[in-house]
Amino acid sequence: MRKYIAIFLVAFSFYACSSDDNGNVMEEEMEEMSEEGCSGDTCEATIGADETAATVPNSAFGTYNVEYTFADVNSPFELGAIATFIVKSNQTLSVAIDGFECITISNPVWRFGADETSGNYTFKDECRDMLAYNLSYNSDGSFNEVNIEPSEGAGFFGQFTLQ
């Protein structure tokens, strides 16, 4: 009987260790993120033609746990991807998307006709992934969604909405 118990314990320990080694990538990314942002790459975006420097209002600061609920054919993210976006008072956005290294982006802009009344604030990652994260807020100031766009030019890849 002891022999079977010993075999069971050895087998169980291999199983337990192997399941830890296959941990969720998002959990690892979230360990890198805190209320302060992430320890990954940083990108200080430039203001492009037909863009205006934006100031994200205090009401928009916060942490948003979202899911990719619409994906265009050319989207860099798969439908159902989980992400966390942290909008901070220093006018930066930290992004952690399942399967991708986190990044912090500064210098939000208004583009494509958006302004302080539109509820849209775009953070462009023109340093690594060449994507723009267009944060959209409802007229009452509540979070709506994050639209994924090319960092240069018009286009639409998909959107993240609250989980």
N, C-alpha and C positions, 0 to 999 in steps of 0.2 A: 504494500500500500504506500509506503514512504517513497518507493521508487516512482510510482505514478504521480504522487504529489510533486516530487522534485521535477519530473518531466513537465508537468503542467506549469509549474512556476517558471521554468526556463523558457518554455514556449510562450507564456504570457508576457514575460519580460521582453522577448524579441518583438512581439506584436506591439506592446506599449511603446517601445523605443521607435519602431518604424513609423507608427502613426504620428509621433511627435516630429519626426524628421520631415514629414510631408505636410507640415503646417500650412495654413492658409496664407497666401501671399499678402492678402489685404490686411490680415492681423499683423504681419510683420511691418507693413507700411504704416499701419496705425500706431505701432510702437514708436516709429520714427516721428510721428506727428504729435503735437500737443496743442494747447491753446495758443502757443507762440508760433506754430507753423511746423515745417518739416526740416529735416537735416539733409535733404537732397539738394538738387541743383537750384540755383536762383537765376532769374531772368529779369533784367531791367529793360523793359520794352521801350521803343521809341515811338513818338507820335508821328503817324504817317500823314500823307496828303489826304485832305478831306476828313481829318480826325481832329478832335479837340480834347485837351486834357480834361479828365473827369474827376470829380471828388465824390467818393462813395459816402452817403450819409450815415450817421450813427445808427439809424434804425436798421441798416442793412448788415451791420457787423454781427458775426455769429458763426456757428458751425452747422453745416447742412449735410446730412447723410442722405444720399440719393441713389437712384437706380437708373440705368440707361434704358429708357422705355421706348425710344424710337431710334433706329439706326438706318441711315442711308446705305446704299450698296457700297459706297466708297468710304464708309466710316472706319476710323482707326480703332473703334471699340466695338465689342460684341454686345448685342442686345442682352440686357440683364446684368451687365457689369455694375458692380457696386463701387461707389466713390464717396469721399468726404471732401467738402470744400470749406475752408475756413477763411472768412473775410475779416480782416483786422483793421484796427483804427489807424495803423500806419500806412493805409492805402495799399495793402498787399493781399494777394490771394494765394493760399497754399492748397495744392491739389494732390490728393492721393487716390489713384484709380487702380482697382484690382489688376495686378499684372504689370503695372508700370511703376517706375521710380517716382517718388513724390517730387514736386517742384513748387517753388514759391515765385510768384510773378508780381512785379511792381509796375506802377504807372498806368492806372486804368484810363481808358479813353471812351469817348462817345464817337460812334461812327455810323455811317449810313443814315444820317439825319437824326440820330438820337441826341437828346440833350437832357438837362436836369429835370425835365418834366416827364420823360419817357419811361423811367424806371429801369433802364438798361445800362449796364456798366460792363465794358469789355476789357478783359485782361489778355494780352497777346503773348504767347510763348513763341517768340521768334528766335529763341536761342537754341532750342533742342528739338521740339516736336512740330514746330511750325503750325500750331493750333491757336485758336482764340476761344476763350471761355466767356460767353456773353451771358452775364448774370441778369436775370429778369425778375423784377419785383412788381407785385400788383399795386394798384392805385392806393390801397390802404397801407402800403409799405411792407406787406408780408412777402416772403419768398415765393416765387412762382416756379422757376426752372432755370437750368443752365443750358444754353444752346451752344453746340460745338460747331465752329466755323474755321475756315482757313485763316491763318494769321494775316495773309496778304490777299486782298481782293474779296469779292463776294462769294458766297457759297454756304452750304449747310450740310453737316454730316450727321446730325442727330441731336437728341436732347436727354438730359438727366432731369428726373423729377423726384420729389420727396418720396422716401420709402414708406 
